[in-house]
Amino acid sequence: MRINGTPDGNNPAPNPDAPEDGEDPSVSWARLGHADPYSGALQARDNSVKKPVPPPPMEPSPVADARPVAAPPVAEVQPDMVPPEPPAPAAPAPVNTYADERAAAKAAKKAEREAAREARRLEAAKRMREREEAADLPDVRRVKLILSRVNPLSAMKIGFLVAVAMSIVMLVAAIVLWLVLDMLHVFSSMQGFLQALSATALVNLVDALTFSRTIALVAIFGVLQIIILTVLSWLAAVIYNLIARMVGGLHVVMTDD
């Protein structure tokens, strides 16, 4: 260590800041607990000398610009922080223009004409089918006849048989009727009524209307009926033949069932 004297040079005192011979000044400042003021200046000088000069910026080439640039990362949105979506606006109603209306009217008229044409075609087909079905059916035979003459003998036979049948029916009816009246005591009641009218009965009704007499009277009437109807049948046939000769007879139309 260098010993410096006092300003007057009489009492020399040691200088603690002065480095010893051959000692680094920065070490002596560090020993004293102070920062070396010269070390910062020297380091700044060294840095200014050693610091490399950055090259000038280069212009970006078009090839480099053509490379895709990565998109910046998108921050993830938490579900709780998603705002509610606004309601979608209603689609506007289509505006019917005059051209659209005319096109719709033409389409409707065309559809109506097509429907009418189809209906007429179906109706014609139906009529044709009915006509074919009617043509397939056999024709009904119709025969026009004229009754110009009646055989009197055949008419008399028919009249006789009809009269016999009527006489038999009348006889059976008379028998049944007499039995019913007798069971109801109608004849006795009538006899009592006649006796009440006069003291002496002029007619004995019970004796006159016996069963045998009643059946005999009905049988006689039936025989007369048979004779009369047979003669009348023959006479009717003869009269008809005479009239048919004058007017042409009775026209009869017969159809095949």
C-alpha positions, 0 to 999 in steps of 0.5 A: 500500500502506498503511503501518502502524506498529509497535505503539509507533508509532515505526518504522512497517513496511509490512504486506504483507497490507494491500491498497493503496488501490483494490485488490481484497483477493483480489488482494493475497492471491493475490499473497502466495501465500495463499488469500483467506479472505473469497472463500470466505465471499462465494461461499458467501453468494452461492450461498446467495442465488442457489441456487434452491429446488427445487419440492416433489415432485409426486404421480404421476398414474394416467396416468403409472403406466399407461405401461409401465416398461422392464425392467432390462437383463439381463446377458448370460450367457456360454456358459461360465458356463451351469450344466448343466440338471438331468435332467427328472423322469420322468413319473409312471405313470398310476394305474389307478383302479377306474373305468378298470379297469371301463371297460377290461374292458367295452371288451374284452368288447364287442370280443370280442362284436363279433369273435364276431358277425363270425365267426358272420356270416362262417361263415353267409355261407360256408355260404350261398355253398357252398349256392348253389354246390351248388344251381348244380351239376346233380343226378346222375341215379340210376336204379334198375333191375331185371334181370328177364330175360336172353335165353338166345340173347344169353347163349349168343353171349357164352359162345361168344365168350368160349370161343373167346378162351380157346381161342386164348390157351391154344393160343398159350401151349402153343406158347410153352411147348413151345418154351421147354422144348425149348430147355432140353432138358427132354424129353431130361432126363426121357427119361434119368431114365426110362431110368435107372429101368428097363433097357428104357424103357416109354415114349418121352417124346420121341416122345410129346411132339412139337410136332405132337401137343402142338398137336393136343391143345391144339386138341382141348381148346379145341374142347371148351371152346368147346362146354361154355362155350356150352352153360353160358351158355345154361343159366345164362340160362334158370336166371336167368330162372326165378329172376327170375320167383320173386324179382323179379330182380336190382336194379341202381342206375345213376348218370350220370357 
